[in-house]
Amino acid sequence: MRILVIEDEIHLRDQLTQQLQKQNLTVDAAADGEQGLYLGLEYSYDVAIIDLGLPKLSGIDVIQKLRSSGKDFPILILTARGRWQDKVEGLESGADDYLAKPFHFEELSARIHALARRASGWANSILRCGPITLNPSSQQVTRDQTVLDFTAYEYRLLHYMMLHAGEIISKTELVDHIYEQGYDRDSNVIEVFIKRLRRKLDPDKSLNPIETLRGRGYRLTLARAH
Amino acid sequence: MPIKQFSLSNRLLIAVSFVLTAFLGLSAFSLNNAFQASTDSAQHQRLKNHIYTMLASAEFSEQGEVTMSDTLAEPNFTIPNSGLYAQITTGQEIIWQSKSSLGLFIALPNHPGPSNEHLSTIELHTKDKLLNLAYGIVWENEQGHHFNYTINVSEDLNAINLQKAKFQLNLWYWLGGTGLMLLIAQALILRWGLRPLHDVAADLHAIERGDRQRLLKNYPQELNQLTQNINTLLDHEESRRKRYKNSLADLAHSLKTPLAVFRGELDNSSNITEVKDIGHEQLDRISSLVDYQLQRAATEGHSSLQARVSLGDIINKILISLDKVYQSKSIRRQFEMERDVFIHADEGDMYELLGNLLENAYKYGNKRINILVISRLDNVDIHIEDDGTGIPKHAHKDIIKRGKRIDTQVEGQGLGLAIVSDIVTAYLGEIKLEKSHLGGASFIVTLPKQ
């Protein structure tokens, strides 16, 4: 899952980036409205966290421009003043949730995951597909109560595929959502990751959780359990 | 300022002076004209009368000669150079002239014909000017012979002109005097009339210097609305200033407790986890305190000078926002309002008040929220109820206690409701907490419309 953070306060931005990365999320950070808008328009994100008081281009303007360009990923706004008028203005311009500063990171993390789930049609905070469960807040993956072990990128890939279980996902889309901006993107790596995922999720080859659609991408075939 | 603005009194003074000057000038002009016309016509009439008197005392012989009885009513005819002259001519021949005209050569050329008259001004060789009336008569003798005569009567214009000049001089003295008096009177009236304005200015200046808190009460009706509004504004500013001061003082005081707790923990505890926990706890408390006092300081509060805001608009916008945020709860909300209600209040305050109450309803409600706005004559009632677990009866009093310092509490509903309570108080309204028939809490806020 790839997150866009637009926050001008350097310490808060670094903290957020680090904490989100610790949760195995892909994070791009921008220090002002213009840079943030550029990233938001250029790449596809799963959630954006936007501070309302930004230099160069205000948070409200960034949200409005993103929405009017057809970007529909969930947006969470951060407000320093916590005034209701600001919150309502932000939500009216296209944001989906708000959080007043200062906040607990756990709260922010819960809101982000909730927004991502809501956008991809999940109701519960723990994602369940067949015998596989993934808990985004603890980043724990189990199969039939057995905890499975994944590397960071494998986890990111699985998280994204489970969020979009049942949908066809192209290699480019996968690359987009698990790698940070500027990372050397080699879509052949995806094939390797998928192979490893299959092996770890389904060692005895009884489940066949991921299907390959030639030239189109991959699909997690396990049914969502709500 | 490129052009210096004229003061009110100067404007009035200049304008009225112009009007006065024009009025007096026109008056002088028309009075003078009227006087001239009347003296002219009086003189004409006098000359005519002389002619009739002469006709009455003239004797015409059969040969057409004229003899005048010596006793002409007007003695001036007999005094030489008296300024009143008479002559009777027939053709170019003078057949009679008054004694006054002896020695003067007066050639009176006009022969207007029988029963006609001709008025003219003639100049003598002495440069004196005379006004002359020529009157033609026909005398018929026993044989039916007709004799044509012209009677001329002249009067020296000097006397008349002197009279006119005297009148004009008089006129100018009088009008000038009247004008001057009117100007002085007008200046005095202006001073008296505009004094309240000067008083207001002096009053405001006194407020500026800090000698006074508000404007004095007794002003003329026309200024009352203005001074009342200024007073309202001053009161509003004063109460806001007090709120600022209070919340700043409260903030400083209330921050001391969590700081002391944390310092004590740092000094005494060697358990890093414990210190961290206490630190987090106290930081949260500090953050809430800052939020609360900041909001309190920012509250505009009640003032009749505020523009009207639409409650319907604000509630709808907040509801749409909250629907988005609490989408996963799929709350069914019902918002009832007969007609849109407008109240004189700060928009930000209303957002804060309604936002906090409505968010609590979304947060603590289960599936249903009812909002009802009832507009009364002077007040508006806002009911917000939910179907949550509600608030225990014994806690009701604490939660909506007015101006309660939240140094110690602030959990969950606390902060939002403390802000709500403060705003309601600042608007001289009331807040009640009841049990909703939906099962949860029911807040009833009453706000004055003005």
Chai-1 contact restraints between the chains, C-beta under 6 A:
chainA,res_idxA,chainB,res_idxB,connection_type,confidence,min_distance_angstrom,max_distance_angstrom,comment,restraint_id
A,G82,B,D291,contact,1.0,0.0,6.0,A-B,restraint_1
A,W84,B,Y351,contact,1.0,0.0,6.0,A-B,restraint_2
A,W84,B,E352,contact,1.0,0.0,6.0,A-B,restraint_3
A,W84,B,G355,contact,1.0,0.0,6.0,A-B,restraint_4
A,Q85,B,G348,contact,1.0,0.0,6.0,A-B,restraint_5
A,Q85,B,Y351,contact,1.0,0.0,6.0,A-B,restraint_6
A,V88,B,K317,contact,1.0,0.0,6.0,A-B,restraint_7
A,V88,B,I318,contact,1.0,0.0,6.0,A-B,restraint_8
A,V88,B,S321,contact,1.0,0.0,6.0,A-B,restraint_9
A,L91,B,S321,contact,1.0,0.0,6.0,A-B,restraint_10
A,L91,B,K324,contact,1.0,0.0,6.0,A-B,restraint_11
A,D96,B,K324,contact,1.0,0.0,6.0,A-B,restraint_12
A,D97,B,V325,contact,1.0,0.0,6.0,A-B,restraint_13
A,P102,B,S287,contact,1.0,0.0,6.0,A-B,restraint_14
